[in-house]
Amino acid sequence: MWQIYSLTYMLLDDARLKIDRAKKHIEDIKARVSGLSDRYVGTIEKNPHVGNEVIKYVADDKPILTELALVIGDAIHNQKSALDYAWYRTIEKRLPSKISDHTSFPVRETQKQLEEALRGIHVDVQCPDLFDLMVTQIRPFEGGNDLLHDLHRLNILDKHKLLIPLAHYIGIHDIFMEDESGEVQPPSLAWGVTQNPPFYVELPLGWRVKNKGKITVSIVFDEEAKAPISDVIDTLNYFSLTVLNTIELLERAAYKALIGRATA
């Protein structure tokens, strides 16, 4: 029994290796994003129309955004590949006659389309437990498991657009200002959401900048990407957790087939 169980894990280890690779990409992304804040330089300028002071933050980080988009695409590809490997191995054990060069983890727009795809390779008849697992638990369709659906969609988007659309989410904090009477005001907070540099913070007329503050940077998916969670790192982490959970469910299905053969 133990040997059969161990063999099942060996069969799906290649899927886990893809997730491990994706995690390394995520760590790389974290390191690159954490270094973005240091690239911004704040300068004090005058609004030519009103005359009030303006803090301008500038950074040449377009090349880094391009590099990030490439690494993000690699992470997403590895996560989707993990699903494909796990599904291939599962079908290889449960329905070996249905294996082909096009065998991949089925993600569809609706539950009906998923059921039709599974029926197309006779999963419903020959492996009703696997059919039920996909339709009622894993649910890789929109409105079912949206994370699996969106991972699939972003993987396709990355292939077609080369670069997944990204944007900044900027926090500017610890800004100290001096009002007209010379009194220093408490630190102010300004946010720039899904905005590209430069960033501006305008002071009331007659106020002066005492401290230009600090920039914190997060990278988010642009609206065009239609990601389930805007923050890139959070999204990728949720993808990894969901894929690992799916792999574990498919392992049980493959394990059941091996047990059946061993006891037949």
Backbone hydrogen bonds, N-H to C=O, Kabsch-Sander energy under -0.5 kcal/mol:
donor,donor_aa,acceptor,acceptor_aa,energy
5,Y,1,M,-2.4
6,S,2,W,-2.6
7,L,3,Q,-2.2
8,T,4,I,-1.9
9,Y,5,Y,-1.5
10,M,6,S,-1.9
11,L,7,L,-2.1
12,L,8,T,-1.2
13,D,10,M,-0.8
16,R,12,L,-1.5
17,L,13,D,-2.2
18,K,14,D,-1.3
19,I,15,A,-1.4
20,D,16,R,-2.6
21,R,17,L,-2.2
22,A,18,K,-2.1
23,K,19,I,-2.4
24,K,20,D,-1.6
25,H,21,R,-1.8
26,I,22,A,-2.2
27,E,23,K,-2.2
28,D,24,K,-2.0
29,I,25,H,-2.4
30,K,26,I,-2.5
31,A,27,E,-2.1
32,R,28,D,-2.1
33,V,29,I,-2.7
34,S,30,K,-2.6
35,G,31,A,-1.0
36,L,33,V,-1.5
37,S,33,V,-0.6
39,R,36,L,-1.7
40,Y,37,S,-1.3
41,V,58,V,-2.2
43,T,56,K,-2.5
45,E,43,T,-0.5
45,E,54,V,-3.3
47,N,52,N,-3.0
51,G,47,N,-2.3
54,V,45,E,-3.1
55,I,201,V,-2.8
56,K,43,T,-3.1
56,K,54,V,-0.6
57,Y,199,F,-2.8
58,V,41,V,-2.0
58,V,56,K,-0.5
61,D,59,A,-1.3
65,L,61,D,-2.2
66,T,62,K,-2.1
67,E,63,P,-2.1
68,L,64,I,-2.9
69,A,65,L,-2.5
70,L,66,T,-1.7
71,V,67,E,-2.2
72,I,68,L,-3.1
73,G,69,A,-2.1
74,D,70,L,-1.8
75,A,71,V,-2.3
76,I,72,I,-2.5
77,H,73,G,-2.3
78,N,74,D,-2.2
79,Q,75,A,-2.0
80,K,76,I,-2.5
81,S,77,H,-2.5
82,A,78,N,-1.8
83,L,79,Q,-1.3
84,D,80,K,-2.1
85,Y,81,S,-2.8
86,A,82,A,-2.2
87,W,83,L,-2.6
88,Y,84,D,-2.6
89,R,85,Y,-2.5
90,T,86,A,-2.0
91,I,87,W,-2.8
92,E,88,Y,-2.4
93,K,89,R,-1.4
94,R,90,T,-2.5
95,L,91,I,-2.7
98,K,95,L,-2.4
99,I,96,P,-1.2
103,T,100,S,-1.5
107,V,105,F,-0.6
108,R,140,P,-2.2
114,L,110,T,-1.8
115,E,111,Q,-2.7
116,E,112,K,-2.2
117,A,113,Q,-2.1
118,L,114,L,-2.4
119,R,115,E,-2.6
120,G,116,E,-1.7
121,I,117,A,-0.6
121,I,118,L,-0.9
122,H,119,R,-1.7
123,V,118,L,-2.5
126,Q,122,H,-2.6
127,C,123,V,-2.0
130,L,127,C,-0.6
131,F,127,C,-2.3
132,D,128,P,-2.5
133,L,129,D,-2.2
134,M,130,L,-2.4
135,V,131,F,-2.2
136,T,132,D,-2.8
137,Q,132,D,-0.5
137,Q,133,L,-1.6
138,I,133,L,-2.8
139,R,134,M,-2.4
141,F,139,R,-2.2
142,E,108,R,-0.7
144,G,141,F,-2.4
145,N,139,R,-3.1
146,D,144,G,-0.9
149,H,145,N,-1.9
150,D,146,D,-2.9
151,L,147,L,-2.3
152,H,148,L,-2.1
153,R,149,H,-2.0
154,L,150,D,-2.8
155,N,151,L,-2.1
156,I,152,H,-1.8
157,L,153,R,-2.5
158,D,154,L,-2.5
159,K,155,N,-1.4
160,H,156,I,-2.1
161,K,157,L,-2.8
162,L,158,D,-1.2
163,L,161,K,-2.2
167,A,220,V,-2.5
168,H,195,Q,-0.6
169,Y,218,S,-2.4
170,I,192,G,-3.1
171,G,216,T,-2.7
172,I,190,A,-2.3
173,H,171,G,-0.5
173,H,214,K,-2.2
175,I,188,S,-1.3
176,F,174,D,-0.6
176,F,211,N,-1.3
177,M,185,Q,-0.6
178,E,208,R,-3.1
179,D,177,M,-0.5
179,D,183,E,-2.5
182,G,179,D,-1.9
185,Q,177,M,-3.6
188,S,175,I,-2.2
190,A,172,I,-2.1
192,G,170,I,-1.9
193,V,191,W,-0.5
194,T,168,H,-0.7
195,Q,168,H,-1.0
199,F,57,Y,-2.1
201,V,55,I,-2.1
203,L,53,E,-2.6
207,W,204,P,-2.1
208,R,178,E,-2.5
210,K,176,F,-2.8
211,N,176,F,-1.9
214,K,173,H,-2.7
216,T,171,G,-2.9
218,S,169,Y,-2.1
220,V,167,A,-2.6
220,V,218,S,-0.5
221,F,230,S,-2.6
222,D,165,P,-2.1
225,A,222,D,-1.4
226,K,222,D,-0.8
226,K,223,E,-0.7
232,V,219,I,-2.5
235,T,231,D,-2.3
236,L,232,V,-2.5
237,N,233,I,-2.2
238,Y,234,D,-2.4
239,F,235,T,-2.4
240,S,236,L,-2.2
241,L,237,N,-2.2
242,T,238,Y,-2.4
243,V,239,F,-2.7
244,L,240,S,-2.5
245,N,241,L,-2.1
246,T,242,T,-2.0
247,I,243,V,-2.6
248,E,244,L,-2.2
249,L,245,N,-1.8
250,L,246,T,-2.3
251,E,247,I,-2.2
252,R,248,E,-1.5
253,A,249,L,-1.3
254,A,250,L,-2.4
255,Y,251,E,-3.0
256,K,252,R,-2.1
257,A,253,A,-1.3
258,L,254,A,-1.8
259,I,255,Y,-2.4
260,G,256,K,-2.1
261,R,257,A,-1.9
262,A,258,L,-2.2
263,T,259,I,-1.9
264,A,260,G,-0.7
